[in-house]
């Protein structure tokens, strides 16, 4: 029996991908937290479509810090797949 080379069997470390995802998520989280105050701003639009669009934008602004915090958490733990899924969910919400 030959010994197994542990370096060849180890999965690749995606350290730079984790660090870059974490930095991007942290900066976007700070930006999202700074725009939370826009949720409570009332706009008096005349048309129903503009009021609907403003409502959708308010929902996106309210959900984006949660999604970005989740992405920070997943990237810090090394779950790159879930971090990318959280990024995709935020992109689809836009």
Backbone torsions as a table, in degrees:
resi	resn	phi	psi	omega
1	UNK	NA	133.1	179.3
2	UNK	-100.7	145.8	178.4
3	UNK	-70.6	145.8	-179.4
4	UNK	-83.7	131.9	177.9
5	UNK	-74.9	113.4	-175.6
6	UNK	-71.0	-25.8	178.8
7	UNK	-70.2	-33.1	-179.8
8	UNK	-77.4	-28.1	-176.8
9	UNK	-86.9	-15.7	-177.5
10	UNK	-73.0	138.9	177.3
11	UNK	-69.7	154.2	-178.4
12	UNK	-66.3	145.2	178.6
13	UNK	-88.7	124.6	179.6
14	UNK	-100.7	51.8	-175.2
15	UNK	-61.6	-44.3	-177.7
16	UNK	-68.6	-34.5	176.3
17	UNK	-66.6	-41.2	178.1
18	UNK	-63.5	-45.5	-178.0
19	UNK	-65.5	-42.9	-179.4
20	UNK	-67.6	-40.5	176.3
21	UNK	-63.2	-38.8	179.9
22	UNK	-67.1	-42.0	178.7
23	UNK	-66.5	-42.4	179.2
24	UNK	-65.3	-43.1	-179.8
25	UNK	-65.7	-37.8	-179.7
26	UNK	-67.4	-41.6	178.7
27	UNK	-68.4	-38.7	177.3
28	UNK	-68.1	-33.4	177.4
29	UNK	-65.6	-42.1	177.0
30	UNK	-63.7	-39.4	177.5
31	UNK	-65.8	-40.7	179.8
32	UNK	-67.3	-38.5	178.7
33	UNK	-67.7	-30.6	178.2
34	UNK	-74.2	-22.8	-179.6
35	UNK	-96.4	6.0	178.8
36	UNK	-64.8	-30.7	-179.7
37	UNK	-64.0	-20.3	178.8
38	UNK	-72.1	-14.5	180.0
39	UNK	-64.7	-37.9	-173.3
40	UNK	-89.7	3.0	177.2
41	UNK	-77.7	129.4	179.6
42	UNK	-96.7	129.5	174.4
43	UNK	-114.8	134.9	-179.6
44	UNK	-106.2	86.1	179.2
45	UNK	-88.0	150.5	-178.4
46	UNK	-81.3	-31.7	-176.4
47	UNK	-98.8	152.2	-178.5
48	UNK	-69.5	-31.9	-178.8
49	UNK	-67.6	-36.4	177.5
50	UNK	-70.2	-36.5	175.8
51	UNK	-66.3	-38.1	177.0
52	UNK	-64.6	-43.7	178.9
53	UNK	-64.1	-38.6	177.4
54	UNK	-65.7	-37.8	176.6
55	UNK	-64.5	-42.6	177.2
56	UNK	-64.2	-39.0	178.5
57	UNK	-66.0	-37.5	177.8
58	UNK	-65.7	-38.3	177.6
59	UNK	-65.5	-42.1	178.7
60	UNK	-63.3	-42.1	178.8
61	UNK	-65.1	-31.7	179.6
62	UNK	-76.2	-33.3	-177.2
63	UNK	-87.4	-20.5	-174.9
64	UNK	-64.8	-39.1	176.8
65	UNK	-62.8	-35.0	178.3
66	UNK	-65.0	-45.7	-179.7
67	UNK	-65.5	-39.9	-179.8
68	UNK	-71.4	-34.8	175.9
69	UNK	-66.6	-38.4	176.4
70	UNK	-63.5	-39.8	179.1
71	UNK	-67.0	-38.8	175.1
72	UNK	-60.6	-43.5	-179.4
73	UNK	-62.5	-47.4	-179.3
74	UNK	-65.9	-39.6	179.9
75	UNK	-67.9	-36.8	179.0
76	UNK	-68.5	-33.5	179.8
77	UNK	-82.0	-12.0	178.7
78	UNK	94.1	8.8	176.7
79	UNK	-88.4	79.0	-175.2
80	UNK	-65.6	-34.1	-179.8
81	UNK	-61.6	-46.3	-179.5
82	UNK	-71.0	-32.0	176.1
83	UNK	-64.8	-40.0	178.5
84	UNK	-70.7	-35.6	174.6
85	UNK	-62.0	-40.8	178.6
86	UNK	-66.1	-36.6	175.9
87	UNK	-65.0	-41.4	179.2
88	UNK	-65.6	-37.8	178.7
89	UNK	-64.4	-40.2	178.0
90	UNK	-67.9	-37.1	178.2
91	UNK	-66.9	-40.9	177.9
92	UNK	-68.6	-28.7	177.5
93	UNK	-69.3	-24.7	179.0
94	UNK	-75.1	NA	NA
